[in-house]
Amino acid sequence: MEPVLLRSTKGFAAFVTLNRPAVRNALNAELIGALTFTFNELAMDAAVRAIVLSGEGGVFCGGADITWMRDSLDLSFEENVADATAMSDMFRAIDRCPKPVIAKIQGAALGGGAGLAAVCDIVVAAADALFGFTEVKLGIIPAVISPFVLAKIGASNARALFLTGERFDARRAQTIGLVHEVVVADTLDVAIERVLDEIASVGPDAAAAAKALIHEVRAAGYDDSRSLTAQAIAKQRTSPEGQEGLRAFLERRKASWIA
C-alpha cells in the first residue's frame, strides 16, 4: 500500500505531502498519526530550516475521511474524546513546530483541511482554491480546529463562517488572514520557491525564536510581555547567531547561514 504521507528534502527544506488523492487527501487516524510523528521529528532536525506542506493530486485536503467519520458513529463518548485529542495534538505539533511551515494549497481546504491552513505560518493558495469550515453542514462543529482558526482569523470571521459552513474563495481567505498569497494555480511552485528564498536569508535560530515569541506574547498580558520581550531580544542579540548577523550587517557581508 502507498504511504499516507510522503516526505522528501531539497536543500534546507523538507516537503511533506498528504498522499491520499483518491479520497481528496482526507484525514483519518493513520494520516493524523503520521503528520504528528513527522512534524515532531522535523522539529528536532537541525538540517531542516523550512517545511512545505501540500497535498498530492488536485486537492490539498477535503477534510475528514468519510469512512473514518462513519466508524465514529459506533464509538463511545470517551472514544470520541480520544480521537479528537489525537487530532488536536496533530494540529499543535504543526502549530508549534519551530521551523517556518509553508502551506501550498490547491483545489480545496475544507474542514480539517482549513484547520491545516490555520496552523501553517505562510499560506500560498491557488486563485481557484476553495475553503470552508463546513462541519455544521454535517451536524457537527469545528471544535478541535477552533483554537487555531480563531487565532488566525478572529472571532468575527469565525462567527460568519463557522455558523454557515459556507465555502469561500481564496481571495476571501486572504482578506480574513487565513491565506497570505494568492497566485495562478500553475505558478504555485514558483511562489513557494520565492518564500523559501526569503527563508534562506534568515537566521534559523532567529526564525524559531520569533515563532515562539508570537505564541508567548499572545498568551501574556502587557506586564508579562514587557519582561518577556526584553529578555527575548537580549538573549538573541547576545547569541552566536545574533552576534554574527549584526556583525555581517555592519561589515556589509553575507551572514554565515546564507549560502
Secondary structure as UniProt FT lines:
FT   STRAND          5..10
FT   TURN            11..12
FT   STRAND          13..18
FT   HELIX           21..23
FT   TURN            24..25
FT   HELIX           29..43
FT   TURN            46..47
FT   STRAND          50..55
FT   TURN            57..58
FT   HELIX           66..72
FT   TURN            73..74
FT   HELIX           77..95
FT   STRAND          101..105
FT   STRAND          108..110
FT   HELIX           112..118
FT   STRAND          122..126
FT   TURN            127..128
FT   STRAND          130..132
FT   HELIX           134..138
FT   TURN            143..145
FT   HELIX           146..164
FT   STRAND          167..169
FT   HELIX           170..175
FT   TURN            176..177
FT   STRAND          181..183
FT   HELIX           185..187
FT   HELIX           188..199
FT   TURN            200..201
FT   HELIX           204..219
FT   HELIX           222..237
FT   HELIX           240..250
FT   TURN            251..252
FT   TURN            256..257
//
